[in-house]
Amino acid sequence: MKEEDLEELQMIGRSRSNEERSECSSTRRKREKQDTARTTVDNDDVDSFFHGSNGDDGEEEEAPNEELENLGWGRGVVKDWKRTVGTWWWYEMTNFEQKTIAVTFFMFFAAIAPAITFGAIYEKTTGHYIGAVEMLAATAWVGIVYALIGGSPVMINGGTGPILAFSGVLYKLSGSLDVPFLTLSAWTGLWVMLFNVVAAFVNLNHYILLATRFTDEIFAMLISVIFIINALGNPFAPVGLYYYFDPNHTSHDDYDNESSYSYLSVAMFSVLIAIGTTAFAIFLRGIKFSRFLCNQWSRSTMSDFAVTIAIFCFTALDHFVFSSVHTEKLNVPDTFAPTFACCDTACDSYWPTDCPDLEAPHGRRPWLVDLFDLNGHTYVPFFAAIPAMLAFILVFLDDGITLHLINHPSHKLTHGDAYNLNTLVIGLMVGVNAMLGFPWLVAATVRSLSHLHALAEKTQDGKFQSVLETRLTNLFVHALILGSIFVLPVLKLIPVPVLYGVFLYMGLTSLSTNQFWGRFTMMFMQPSRHPKGLPYTDHVSHKRMHLYTGIQLALFALLYVIKSIKSIAIAFPVVIALCIPIRLYVLPRLFEKQELVFLDSEDDEIEEWIGKIAVGDDTEERSGEDTMLDFIEPEEKQHLEEMVMQEIDDSA
């Protein structure tokens, strides 16, 4: 091909592309002006409503997360307070709707069942020093206080597996050191509190802000799957519906002497009411977009109370229709008192295990831990800083990553985030719980995400439209838990299989908005049947998309194994934290920047790149000058090539 002809063809291509660019840029600028104007009006309206001004005067509101790493000592906490609690507290404390009641009842059952379960496991793990009573009391007071002053009212605090595993390690360590467990736990908790305060004041949370959709999706998928597996049958622990088919399961022990008792009947009925609770709740939730009932209000009401209605219906079925089938009920204590019953005044032995001849316990351990009951080991208050550093990593990462998941842009929360404030508040709560001999509570990811989804208004395909941002649901849930402490026998009426159904519902519904789950299912689809209109299916090849999903799947499997094995479960948040540098430094070596944008970026950046591709302005991916071939259609490109080849033949 002659150089003159090539240059001419290039000029033609450039001229044509410039025209397209000019037209598309004009259209884009017009659209941006409209969006800006609309956003300005919306912001002015909000500012006028809450502050009594037209939004034209005063300082411009600072964007969340802006330059957190450049903030001075303690300024991050102050800015978090002003941006969230200081601005929205009264609105969130008075934002009461019908959905508030529905979400309160749903989250009450979703929160109290894990609290009682964790309490029972704590009692076995800590030698009866911490049990269900301590867990319920801690859950109640922490939840109420956090609802009043916490930075994210959507977040639910509770017991978690890694903290439980750490408590077991601390109990064994106390035996090795010959120090009372509660004393060592109290000093460790106080050190954790100090570390959290320092982390909040030096803005350590800027590391959490480096996490992207890549890490969030893995963590969210893990938590959803854990709830689903725990409902159906956990291979690492005797929890779930599967174990009712084991004649030696503890739920069958109370009926060993009853000839009419059939464990298989109990197992089958347990599966029925669990699956029924899940299916009925999902059906009722879907009524909102159906043609049933007389108007939209009744459909929305039925949808809001879907889980609560399902729980009451299948609990009634268990008690009144199939009362002869003895399903497992919640195992709660009979009275509100410290779990540890003492054999003598020293209260270092447990009744009745250590003193079976004693008809009644001498008393209960005091609520307040004696910090100086060190058994002569005066170095313990300083030594406790070592295990506290590991515990701090667990607490800090669990809270930070959960809050990062909650505040994902797709969830459309508008009241801002408060990473540093949350770190401070939760650190103080850990210190108080340690002094009272209570379990340490941190962000419970599944319950927090379930709370978020329950408060959300969504489209029929599961996309968030808005979220009811209120502190009342969090406050009411934990007020109910506090009240339940004084009527503990009533909780024994709730069948455990029904709660398994609630857990299954929570796990399944939280998968619907997870892109990792969507791409995982595509690995088993015919490529031509992949969903259309998605950035990662339209702009990334199938092979590259599956490679990215495979990396996430490998990390997900590693995390699940680590979290499930008790001896190494405390390393779980550390592995989560390692997902951040893997995304930042490893994936860019395996994928092009454009591929990572479509797989891992937020909607705004994706739309911007799609716009660049549409006008041929993706210059960040170009190594040299634009050519005609970059801007013409394939059919036209073939036609021009044929013309050039014909010219070459003619000149020859």
N, C-alpha and C positions, 0 to 999 in steps of 0.2 A: 504494500500500500504506500502511495506517495505521501511524503510528509505534509504537502500542501493540502491534500485531500483529508488527511487525518485531522489537521488543524481546523479545516473548515467544518468537518463533522463535529469536532469538539465545540467549536463556537456555536453551532446550531444547538447542540445539547445544552450548553451553558445558557444560551438565550432562552430556550424553552424552560429550563429549570428556574431561571431567575423570574420569569413571568409567574410560574407556579408558586415560587416562594413569596413573591410580592402579594399575590392574591391570598395565599394561606396566612401570611403574616398579618395582612390587613384584617382578615376574618378573626384571627386569633386575638389581635389587639382589641377589636371591637368586643369580643366575648369577655376578655379580661376586664375591660372598662365596665361592662355590665355587672360582672361578678363583684368587682370592687365597689361599685355603687350600691349593689344590693347588700354586701357585707357591711358597708358603712352605715346604711340605714338600720340594719339589724342591730349593730353594736350600739348605735345611738339610742334605739328604742330600749335595749336592755339597761344601758347606763341611766337613761332617764327614769326608768321604772324603779330602779333600786337606789339611785342616789339623788333623784330629784333635779337632775340637770339635763341639758340637751346633748351632753357628751362632747361639746366643743371646747370646754375649758378643762383645766386640770392636767396632771401628768398622764402621759400615755401608759396604758396598762402593759406591764411587762409580760412577755410571752413565757409560759412555763418552760422550765429546764434551760433557760437561756444563760449560757456561760456560767453554769454551776461551778465549774472548776476554778473560776476566777474570783469567787466570792471570798470575803474575809471570814475571820473566826466568828462563828455564830450567826453571820448574816443570812445564811441559807435557811436556818430555822425561822428567823424573823420574817423573811420573805415568804416562806411557805405558810406561815400563820396568817399573814396579811392577805395572801392570795386565795386561801381556802376558808379556814375557820373565821378569820376576821371579816371576810366579805360576805360569805354565804351562810353563816351559822343560823341566823334568825329565819332565813328563807327555808333552809333545810329542816329546821325544827318545827315549821308550820306547814310544810308541804305535804298535806294529808289528802289522800285520794282513796277511792275504793280499793285500788290495787295494793295500798299499804296494808290493809287487813289481810288480803289473800296471801301476800308475800310473807307476812308475819307468821301465819299458821304453818305455811310450807317450810319456812326456814327454822321454825321452832323444832319440828320433827327432824329436819335435816341436821340440826345442831346438837340436840340433846341425845340422840342415839349414839353418835360417835363419842360424845363426852362420857356416857356411861360405859361404853365398850373400852375406851382408852383407860378409864378409871380402873376397870377390872384388870386390865393388863398391867397397869402401873403397880397395882397391889402385889401381883406376882413378881414383878421385876424388882421392886424396891423393898421386899421383905415386910409388906403391910404398912409401911410408913406413909405411903400415898395411895389413896383409893378413890372410889367413885364419889364419895362425899367431897373430898378435896377438889376433884376435877369439876364437879358441878358448881361448887362455891367459886372456884377460880374463873370458870367460864362465865358465870353470872356477873361478878363484879367487874372483871376485865371488859366484858362486852358492854356493860352499861357506861362505864367511864370512857371507854374508847368511842362509843357512840356520841358522847358529849363533847370530847375534845380531840378526837383522832382526825388525821388529815384526810382520810378517805372513808366516808361513811359506808361505802359499798363493801369494804373489806371486813371479813369475819375472822376473829381470832379463835384458836382452839388448839387441841393437842395434835401433834404430827408424829409420824414415824421416826424421823431422825432425832428429834428431841427425846422421844421415848427411849430410843436406843442409847443415846448419850446418858440418860438417867440410869440405865442399867449398868453402863460402864462405870459411872460415878459410884454406884452402890458397891460394886466389886472393889473399886479403889479404896473406898472407906474401910472395907474389911481388911484390906492389905495394910492400911496405915493405922488400923486400930483406933479409928476416930468415928464418932456417931455420924451416920449418913446424913441426917438433916443438918447438922452443923457444917459438914463439908459442902453440902448442896447450897447452904445459905451463903457461905463465903464465896463460892464459885459464882452464884447468881449476882452477888454484889459487884464482883469484878466484871461480869458480863454487862451489868448496868453501866459501870464506868466506861467500858470500851464503847458501848453504844452512844453514850453522851459525847465522847470524844469524836466518834465517827460522824455524828450529826453535826457537830460544830466545825469540823474540818471538811465537810461536804464530800465524804467518801463515796456518796451515792453516785457521783459522776461516772464511776465505773459501771454501775448498773445501766446507766443511760446509753452505754455503748451497745447494749443488746439490741438485736433486730428481730424481725419476724422469724428468722431462722431458729433462734433460741426459744422465743416465745411459743412457737408451734410445737417444738419438741416437748417442752415442759407441760403445755396444756394437754397435749395428746397423752403424755404419761399419766397425768392426774386423772383424765377421763377413763383411761383403760384400767387404772387401779380400782376405781369405783365399780366398773363393770365386772372385773374379775373377782373383786371382793364380794359382790352380790351373787355371782354364779358359783364360784368356788376357787379359792386361792390355793395354788399348788405349794406355797411356802408356809401356810398357816391354816388351821382347821376353821376357816371362816367361809360362809357362803352356802347356797342351797344344796350343792353337791354333797356336803357332809351329813345332811339329814339321812342319806341312804346308807350311812355307816352305823351299824347297830351299837357301836361303842362310843358314839358321839355323846358329849356331856349332856346334851339336851334330852337324851333318853334316860338318864340315870334315875330321875325321880320316879319313874314308872316301871322299874325293873320287876317289881313284885306284883304288878297288875297283869293278870292273864289276858284281859281283854285289850291290852295295849298292843298296837301294831306299829312298829317304827316305819314300815313301808307306807302305811296309810298316812301317817304324819308327814313323811317326806313328800309324797305325791300331792297332798293338800297344801303343803308349804310352797311347793313349786307353783301350784295353781293360783294361790292368792298373791304370790310375789309377781308372777308374770301378769296376772290380772290387774294388779295395782299399776304396773308400768303401762300396760296397753290402754287401760281406761283413762289414765292421766294424759297420755299422748292423744287419745281420741278427743277428750274434752278440750284439750288445748287447741286442737285443730278446728274446733267448732267456730272459732272466731272468723275464719275465712270460708265458712260453709254457708249453705242456704237454710239451715235448720233454725228453729225458734222464730219468734215473731218480730224481733228487731235487733239492731246492732248492739244496743245496751245489754240485752239478755245474753247475746253471744259473747260479748266481751267479759261479762260477769262470769259466765260458765268457764271461759278460758282462764281467767285470773285465778279462780278457785279450783282449778282442775286437780292439782295434787292433793289439796285438802279434802275434796269430795271423794277422791279415790281412796285415801287413807281411811276415812270414816266408813265408807261403804264396805270395804273388805275387812275392816276390824269388826263391824257389825255382823258380817257374814261368818266370821270366825266364832264370835261369841254366842250368836243367837240361832244360827242355822246349823252349824257343824260344831256345836259345843262339846260333843263327845270326842272330837279329835283334839288331842292335847298338843297344840303347837307351842313352840318355844316363845316365852315372854321375856321382856326386858328384866335382867337381873339387877335390881337396885337395892340399896340398903334400906333397913326398916326405919332407922332414925337418923337425924342429922347430928353427927358427932364425929370427932376425929377417928379415922379408921383404926389406928394402932391402939389396941387395948393392952394395958400394962399388967404385968404379974405382981409388981411391987412398986414402992415409991421411987425407986431408981428409974423405972420405966425403960429398961434396956432389954427386956424380954417380952415376948408376945403371948398373950392369952388367947386360946387355950393350948397352942402348940407347945410352948416352952414350960407350961405349968398345968398339965391336964388334971391334976388333982384338985385344983382350985375351982370351986363351984361358980364363982363370978369374978370378973376382972377387978383389980384394985382401983382402976380408973382409966382415963384416957390420956394420951399425951397432950401437953399444952398446945394451944394454937400458935403461940409465938415461940420461935426457935431460940435456944440459948446459944448465942454466938461464941461463948467462952467455955462451952463444954467440950474441951479439946483433948481430954484424957492425958494431959501433960505434954501434948505435942504443940508447943507454941509457934512452930514454924508453919502450921497449916494455913493461917490466914494469908500468908505470902505465897506458899506453894500452890494455893487454889488458883492463882493467876494463870498457871500453866494450862490446866484443863479448861479454864475459862476462855482462853484464846480460841481454842477449837469450838467451844460452845458459841462464842461470839460469831464466828464464821457461819455456823449453822443458822443462828437467829437472823443475822444481817442479810444473808443471801436469800433465805426463805421469804422474809418480808419484802426485800427489794424486788425480787423477781415476780412475786405475786402482784405487787403494786404495779410493776411494769406491764404485766398482762392485763390488769384491769384498765389501765389508762391507754391501751392501744387505740390509735386514732379511729379505727373502724367501729369502736364502741360509742363514739360520739359523746363522750362525757365533756361537759362544758365548764365545770367548776374548778378546774385546775388540779394539779397533783401536789403532793407534799412529802417527798421522799425523806428529807431530813427531819421534818416534824414527826413523821411516823417512826423513824429510827429512835428518836428521843423518847417519845411516849411509850413505845413498846419496851425499850430498855428500862425505863423506870418501873414499868409493870412487872418485868422479870425480877427486878430487885425486891419489890414488895412481896411477890409470890414466894420468892426464896426465903424471906424472913418469916413467912407464915407456914412454911412447909407445904406449899401448894406446888403443883406442876407448873412449869414455865409454858406459857401460851404464846404462840406466834401466829402469823397469817396462815389460815387454813385455806389452801388454794382452791380445792374443789368447792367448799362451801362458799368461798368468796365469788367464784365464777358462777355458781348456781344462783347466788343472790343477785349478781349482775344481770344474768339472763332473765331472772324472774321479774326484775324491775324494768326490763327493756320492752319497748314497742318495736316489733319487727315486721318486715315484709313477709309474704307467704314463703319466699325462698330462704328465710332465716337471716336476712341482712338487718342490721340495726338501723332504726330510724331515730329513736330518742331513748333516753333512760330517765326514769323518775329518780332524781337525785334528792334523797331525803335521809335524815338521820333517824327517823321515827321507826322504820322497820328494824334496824339494828338495835335500837333502844327497847322496843316492845318485845323482840325475840328474847333478849337476855333478861328482861323483867319477868317474862313468863318462866324462864329457867330458874330464876331466883324464887319465884313463887312455888315452883314444883318441888323445891327442896323441902318445903313444909307439908307436902302431900305426896311423899315418895311412893306410898302404896298404889296410888292412882296410875303411876307410870307402868306398873306391872300389867296393866290391861292391854298394853300395846303389843301385838304379835311381832316378833322379830322378822318373820318372812315378809310382812307388809313393809317394814323399813328396808329390807333388802330390795323390794320393788321400787322404793323411793330412790335408793342409791343407783339402781339400774337406770331409772329415768334420768337422774342427774348426769350420769355418764354418757348416755346416748344423746341427750339433747345438746350437750356441750360439744359434741363432735361436729355438729352441723355447720359451724362457722369456721372450722379449722381447715385451712388449705392443705396442710400436710396430710390429713385424712383423705381429702378429695384426690390428691395426687397419688396417694397410696392405692386407692381403689382403681385408679387408671392403669396401674401396673398389670391388672388382670383384665383389662378391656381390650377389645379390638381397636387399634389406633384410629381407624376411620370413624369410630363411634365415640371418641373423646368429646367432652363438652366443648361447644364453640363459644367464642366471645370472651374467653379468659386470656389474660396476658401471657400466661405461661404455656397455654396450648396454641395460641395464635402466633407467637413470636419466638418460641423456643422449640428446638427439635425434640421429638419424642425421646430419643436416646439421651440427650443432655438433661432433659427434665427428670427422667428416671434415675440418672446418675445422682442428681441433687437429692431426690427423694430417698435414694438408697443410703446416702451419707447420713441423712436425718434418721433413717430407720436404724442404722447401726448404733448411733448415739442413743437413740430411744431404748434399744434393747439393752445396751450397757447400763443405762440409768435404772431400768426396771430391775435388772439382776442385782445391782448394788443396793437399791432401796429395799429389796425383798429379803436380803440376807442380813440378819440382825447384827452379826459380828462386824460387818463393814458398812452398815446403813448410815453411819454418821458421816461417811465420805460423800454421800449423795449430793448435797449442795455444792461441794467443791467441784464435782464433775460437771454440774450445771454451769458453774462459773467458767469452766474451761471451754464451754461451747462458744463463748464470746470471742476469745482469741482465735479459735478455729475458724469462725466466720470471718474475722478481720484479716487474718494472715494466710490461712490455708486455702480457702475457697477462691480468692482472687487468682491463685496460681492454677486453678483447675477450670475456671469459667471465665468467659469474657465479661467485661463490665456490663454490657447490654443484657446478657443472660441473667446476671445477678439482679439487675434492676427489675426485670419482669418476674423473677422468682421470689425476691426478698424485699422489695421496696414498698413504700406506701403508695396509695392510689394517686396522690398528686404528682409524685415523681414519675410514676408509670405513664400517666396521661401526658406529661411533658415529653417523655421519650417517644411516645407514639406520635405526638405532634411533630417531633423532629424527623422521625422516619418518613412521615407522610409528605414532608416538604424537602426531604433529602438533606437535612441540616444536622445529621448526627455526626458532627465533626469530631467529637471526642473519640470516635471509633475509627477515624480515618487517619492513615499515615501519610497521605500525600494530597495533592491537589484534586479537586473534584473533576471527574471526567463525565463525558456524555453518557457512558454506560451506567452511571449511578442513578440517572434520572429518567430513563426511558423504559417503557414496558417491554417485556420479553419478546412479544411478537414484533414490535417495531425494531427492537435490537437485531433480531434475525434478518429483518428486511434490509436494514442499513448495512449489515455485514455482507449480505448478498450483493448489494450495490457496490460496496468497496471492492469485493473480490472480482466483480465484473470489470470495474475500472482497472484493476491490476492486470487482468487478462488482456484488456484492450491496449494498455500501455506496453505490454510485453510484445 
